[in-house]
Amino acid sequence: AASAPTAPSPLPRRLPPTSQLVSARALWSKHHAMSQAWGSALRGLVEARRPGTGKFLEGVFGHIPLELRRGPWAWSPILALIGLAATAVSAARMAAESFEPMPAAEALRSVRLAGFLFGSLVLVYMFGRIGSWPMVSWTMLGWSVTTLRCLAGGLGFWTLQRILTFPSLLANTVTVVVWYLVIVPGILAMTPTPKRWAALKRMVFTLFLIIVHGINWVFCFVDWYVQPVRLDLFDLWAGLVYGLLYIAFYLLVLDPLGIHLYFILSPRKWWGGATYVGIMLLKFAIWWTFNSLESRINGDVITGGSVQGDTALY
């Protein structure tokens, strides 16, 4: 009897050269090794200039769980940052096309110079009593942006004033919301019960912290309210870039040095990516909220995509 025909053997699958087979695990391991080398170099540089810094920082931030401070990054934060950075780059041209300087407001120049004086006095107090290190925080950078925006308005630098408009509103609003709803409760949860009241008084009930975690929002809001400009695509893009630049500074400089000011920015947990995206969504909510306020303040009527109304209170 004739034998049954045999099925042809499958052709061997051609594999690309080994040099091109870079697995996700290999990339992850390489990233971790590079991060460790970079962190060691930074810590060595700082330790050489200020011996004992590492031990001091360990004492300050040692209450934060070790898995949030050390170890390899998770994939989720990396992918989130890549996606957000790509969004910022792709939207840059459209943002630039939508940019318009602030309308000239000569009558408000003295008001803005007074705001600059107030913001500067707080910074002088900080440098004298605490030092310069708080300038690495999101909080004090936001305060400085508002102070600089007041100076730009006072000197008639309308372009710079507009560039700083949404970063000022964004930074100080995020400071208040995240500080009281996330940072303070999180630190208290990680603090032993007998020490919680002392930690709460230290974080909330001091005059300087009340100013930079409460009055800061009043400061930036009044600066905007006296000339409430409608925010456009450029402002939203500027807020995105501002946030990404700070996250990059935090992850590439502060985190390797052991300065863990904001444990929610840790890149070592899967929820880090959700945190970064959530912060960006919060920025959009802030942008939308201030535009809604601007409509109410100026009595705008929005119908069929057109906007009618005044654009400043002066």
C-alpha positions as CSV (number, residue, x, y, z in Angstrom):
1,A,0.0,0.0,0.0
2,A,1.2,3.5,-0.8
3,S,2.4,5.4,2.2
4,A,0.6,8.6,3.2
5,P,2.3,11.7,1.9
6,T,4.2,13.5,4.6
7,A,3.6,17.1,5.3
8,P,6.5,19.3,4.2
9,S,8.7,20.4,7.0
10,P,8.3,24.1,7.9
11,L,11.0,26.4,6.6
12,P,13.4,27.5,9.3
13,R,12.5,30.9,10.6
14,R,15.1,33.5,9.9
15,L,16.2,35.2,13.0
16,P,17.8,38.6,13.0
17,P,21.4,38.9,14.1
18,T,22.0,38.4,17.8
19,S,23.2,42.0,18.1
20,Q,19.7,43.2,17.2
21,L,17.9,41.0,19.7
22,V,17.7,43.3,22.6
23,S,15.2,42.1,25.1
24,A,13.2,44.3,27.4
25,R,14.9,42.7,30.4
26,A,18.3,43.6,29.0
27,L,17.3,47.2,28.4
28,W,15.9,47.3,31.9
29,S,19.1,45.9,33.4
30,K,21.2,48.4,31.5
31,H,19.0,51.3,32.6
32,H,19.4,50.1,36.2
33,A,23.2,49.8,35.9
34,M,23.4,53.3,34.4
35,S,21.2,54.8,37.1
36,Q,23.3,53.2,39.8
37,A,26.5,54.6,38.2
38,W,25.0,58.0,37.8
39,G,23.8,58.1,41.4
40,S,27.1,56.9,42.8
41,A,28.9,59.6,40.9
42,L,26.5,62.3,42.1
43,R,26.7,61.2,45.7
44,G,30.5,61.0,45.6
45,L,30.7,64.5,44.2
46,V,28.5,66.0,46.9
47,E,30.2,64.0,49.7
48,A,33.6,65.2,48.6
49,R,32.3,68.8,48.8
50,R,30.2,68.4,52.0
51,P,31.3,65.3,54.0
52,G,28.5,63.8,55.9
53,T,25.7,64.8,53.5
54,G,24.7,61.2,52.8
55,K,24.3,60.4,56.4
56,F,22.3,63.6,57.0
57,L,19.9,62.9,54.2
58,E,19.5,59.3,55.3
59,G,18.4,60.6,58.7
60,V,16.0,63.1,57.1
61,F,14.3,60.7,54.6
62,G,14.9,57.4,56.3
63,H,11.3,57.1,57.4
64,I,10.2,56.7,53.8
65,P,10.0,53.0,52.8
66,L,13.3,51.7,51.3
67,E,11.6,50.3,48.2
68,L,10.5,53.8,47.3
69,R,14.1,55.2,47.7
70,R,16.3,52.5,46.2
71,G,16.2,49.9,43.5
72,P,15.4,49.7,39.8
73,W,12.7,51.8,38.1
74,A,9.5,50.2,37.1
75,W,8.5,50.1,33.5
76,S,5.2,52.1,34.0
77,P,6.9,55.4,35.0
78,I,9.4,55.1,32.2
79,L,6.8,54.6,29.5
80,A,4.6,57.4,31.0
81,L,7.5,59.8,30.9
82,I,8.4,58.9,27.3
83,G,4.7,59.4,26.2
84,L,4.4,62.7,28.0
85,A,7.7,64.0,26.5
86,A,6.7,62.9,23.0
87,T,3.4,64.8,23.5
88,A,5.3,67.9,24.5
89,V,7.6,67.7,21.5
90,S,4.8,67.0,19.0
91,A,2.6,69.9,20.3
92,A,5.5,72.5,20.4
93,R,4.8,74.0,17.0
94,M,1.0,74.4,17.6
95,A,1.7,75.9,21.0
96,A,4.1,78.4,19.6
97,E,1.5,79.4,16.9
98,S,-1.1,80.1,19.6
99,F,1.1,82.3,21.7
100,E,0.2,85.9,22.4
101,P,2.0,88.3,24.8
102,M,0.1,89.7,27.8
103,P,-1.8,92.9,26.9
104,A,0.1,95.9,28.1
105,A,-1.2,97.0,31.5
106,E,0.6,100.2,32.5
107,A,-1.7,100.9,35.4
108,L,-0.8,97.6,37.1
109,R,2.9,98.0,37.0
110,S,3.2,99.4,40.5
111,V,0.9,96.7,41.8
112,R,3.1,94.0,40.2
113,L,6.2,95.6,41.6
114,A,4.7,95.5,45.1
115,G,4.0,91.8,44.5
116,F,7.6,91.3,43.5
117,L,8.8,93.0,46.7
118,F,6.5,90.7,48.8
119,G,7.7,87.6,47.0
120,S,11.4,88.7,47.3
121,L,11.1,89.4,51.0
122,V,9.8,85.8,51.6
123,L,12.8,84.5,49.6
124,V,15.3,86.6,51.5
125,Y,13.8,85.3,54.8
126,M,14.1,81.7,53.5
127,F,17.8,82.2,52.5
128,G,18.7,83.8,55.8
129,R,16.9,81.5,58.2
130,I,16.8,78.2,56.3
131,G,19.3,78.4,53.5
132,S,19.2,77.9,49.7
133,W,18.3,74.2,49.7
134,P,14.5,74.7,49.6
135,M,14.9,76.1,46.1
136,V,15.1,72.5,44.8
137,S,11.5,72.0,45.8
138,W,8.5,72.3,43.6
139,T,7.0,74.6,46.2
140,M,9.7,77.3,46.3
141,L,10.2,77.1,42.5
142,G,6.5,77.9,42.1
143,W,6.9,80.8,44.5
144,S,9.8,82.1,42.6
145,V,8.0,81.8,39.3
146,T,5.1,84.0,40.6
147,T,7.6,86.5,42.0
148,L,9.4,86.6,38.7
149,R,6.1,87.0,36.8
150,C,5.3,90.0,39.1
151,L,8.7,91.5,38.2
152,A,8.1,90.9,34.4
153,G,4.7,92.7,34.7
154,G,6.1,95.5,36.7
155,L,8.9,96.1,34.1
156,G,6.7,95.8,31.1
157,F,8.1,92.5,29.9
158,W,4.8,91.3,28.5
159,T,6.2,88.3,26.7
160,L,7.9,86.8,29.7
161,Q,4.9,87.6,31.8
162,R,2.7,85.6,29.6
163,I,5.1,82.7,29.4
164,L,5.1,82.4,33.2
165,T,1.3,82.8,33.5
166,F,0.2,79.2,33.7
167,P,3.4,77.8,35.3
168,S,2.7,80.2,38.2
169,L,-0.9,79.2,38.5
170,L,-0.1,75.5,38.0
171,A,2.8,75.3,40.4
172,N,1.1,76.9,43.3
173,T,-2.2,75.2,42.9
174,V,-0.6,71.8,42.7
175,T,1.5,72.7,45.8
176,V,-1.6,73.3,47.9
177,V,-3.6,70.4,46.6
178,V,-0.9,67.8,46.7
179,W,0.6,69.0,50.0
180,Y,-2.5,68.8,52.0
181,L,-4.3,65.9,50.3
182,V,-1.3,63.6,49.6
183,I,2.1,64.6,51.1
184,V,1.0,65.5,54.7
185,P,-1.3,62.5,55.1
186,G,1.3,60.2,53.5
187,I,4.1,61.4,55.8
188,L,1.9,61.1,58.9
189,A,1.0,57.5,57.9
190,M,4.7,56.6,57.7
191,T,5.4,58.4,61.0
192,P,5.2,56.4,64.3
193,T,2.0,57.3,66.2
194,P,3.7,59.0,69.2
195,K,5.5,61.4,66.8
196,R,2.6,62.3,64.5
197,W,1.5,65.4,66.3
198,A,5.0,66.8,66.4
199,A,5.3,66.0,62.7
200,L,2.0,67.7,61.9
201,K,3.0,70.9,63.8
202,R,6.3,70.9,62.0
203,M,4.7,70.5,58.5
204,V,1.6,72.7,58.9
205,F,1.6,75.1,61.8
206,T,4.7,77.2,61.1
207,L,4.4,80.7,59.6
208,F,6.8,80.1,56.8
209,L,5.1,76.8,55.7
210,I,1.7,78.5,55.9
211,I,2.9,81.2,53.6
212,V,4.4,78.8,51.0
213,H,1.7,76.2,51.3
214,G,-1.4,78.4,51.5
215,I,-0.8,82.1,50.9
216,N,1.3,81.1,47.9
217,W,-2.0,80.3,46.1
218,V,-3.5,83.6,47.1
219,F,-0.4,85.3,45.8
220,C,-0.5,83.7,42.4
221,F,-4.3,84.1,42.1
222,V,-4.3,87.8,42.9
223,D,-1.5,88.3,40.3
224,W,-3.7,86.6,37.7
225,Y,-7.1,88.1,38.9
226,V,-6.1,91.8,38.4
227,Q,-5.6,90.9,34.7
228,P,-7.4,87.6,34.1
229,V,-6.2,86.5,30.7
230,R,-7.8,83.5,28.9
231,L,-5.4,80.5,28.8
232,D,-4.7,78.9,25.4
233,L,-2.9,76.0,24.0
234,F,0.5,77.6,24.6
235,D,-0.3,77.9,28.4
236,L,-1.3,74.3,28.6
237,W,1.9,73.3,26.8
238,A,4.0,75.5,29.0
239,G,2.6,73.8,32.1
240,L,3.3,70.4,30.6
241,V,6.9,71.4,29.9
242,Y,7.4,73.0,33.3
243,G,6.1,69.8,35.0
244,L,8.3,67.5,32.9
245,L,11.4,69.6,33.5
246,Y,10.9,69.4,37.2
247,I,10.2,65.7,37.2
248,A,13.4,65.2,35.1
249,F,15.4,67.3,37.6
250,Y,13.8,65.3,40.5
251,L,14.5,61.9,39.1
252,L,18.0,62.6,37.6
253,V,19.4,64.8,40.5
254,L,17.4,64.8,43.7
255,D,16.4,61.1,43.8
256,P,19.9,59.7,43.1
257,L,21.2,62.0,45.9
258,G,18.7,60.7,48.3
259,I,16.6,63.9,48.5
260,H,13.2,62.3,48.5
261,L,11.0,65.4,48.9
262,Y,7.9,63.8,47.2
263,F,7.6,60.1,47.7
264,I,4.7,60.0,45.2
265,L,7.2,60.7,42.4
266,S,9.1,57.5,43.1
267,P,9.8,55.7,39.8
268,R,10.2,52.3,41.5
269,K,6.5,51.3,41.7
270,W,4.1,50.5,39.0
271,W,1.8,53.3,40.2
272,G,4.5,55.8,39.4
273,G,3.3,56.0,35.8
274,A,-0.3,56.6,36.9
275,T,1.0,59.3,39.3
276,Y,2.8,61.2,36.5
277,V,-0.2,61.0,34.1
278,G,-2.5,61.9,37.0
279,I,-0.5,65.1,37.7
280,M,-0.7,66.0,34.0
281,L,-4.5,65.5,34.1
282,L,-4.6,67.7,37.1
283,K,-2.8,70.4,35.1
284,F,-5.5,70.2,32.5
285,A,-8.2,70.5,35.2
286,I,-6.4,73.6,36.6
287,W,-6.2,75.1,33.1
288,W,-9.9,74.5,32.5
289,T,-10.9,75.9,35.9
290,F,-9.0,79.2,35.4
291,N,-10.6,79.6,32.0
292,S,-14.0,79.1,33.5
293,L,-13.2,81.7,36.2
294,E,-12.0,84.1,33.5
295,S,-15.3,83.7,31.7
296,R,-17.2,84.5,34.8
297,I,-15.0,87.5,35.8
298,N,-15.0,89.1,32.4
299,G,-18.6,88.2,31.6
300,D,-17.7,86.3,28.5
301,V,-20.3,84.6,26.3
302,I,-19.2,81.5,24.6
303,T,-21.4,80.5,21.8
304,G,-20.6,78.3,18.8
305,G,-16.9,78.5,19.6
306,S,-16.7,82.3,19.6
307,V,-15.7,84.3,22.7
308,Q,-16.9,87.8,23.5
309,G,-16.0,89.9,26.4
310,D,-13.2,92.0,28.0
311,T,-9.8,90.5,28.6
312,A,-8.5,92.4,31.6
313,L,-9.6,94.2,34.7
314,Y,-7.8,97.5,34.2
